[in-house]
Amino acid sequence: MNIRAELEDLVRSALRLSGPTSIDHLVGLVPSASWSQIFLAVDRLSRSGLVTLRRTPHGEYRVALNGLAA
C-alpha cells in the first residue's frame, strides 16, 4: 500500500472513531501527518465520494464519512 492510501485509511479510521469533526481536530487525531497532508487526503476522499464536507455557521468545515450526519 502506498503512503497516500495509508493516510486516507488513517483519516477514515479516525472519522469512524470520532464521528464528524473539523479538519483541525482531525489533524490532532492523525499526529503522524501534517495539516497539509490531512487536507489533501480529505480533498481526495471528498472528490471520490467517501467523505462529505459541510460548512458550519461558525465558518469551519466538518468532515464526515458519507452516510454519517455532519
Sequence and secondary structure as in RCSB ss.txt:
>XXXX:A:sequence
MNIRAELEDLVRSALRLSGPTSIDHLVGLVPSASWSQIFLAVDRLSRSGLVTLRRTPHGEYRVALNGLAA
>XXXX:A:secstr
  HHHHHHHHHHHHHHHH SEEHHHHHHH TTS HHHHHHHHHHHHHTTSEEEEE TTS EEEEETTS  
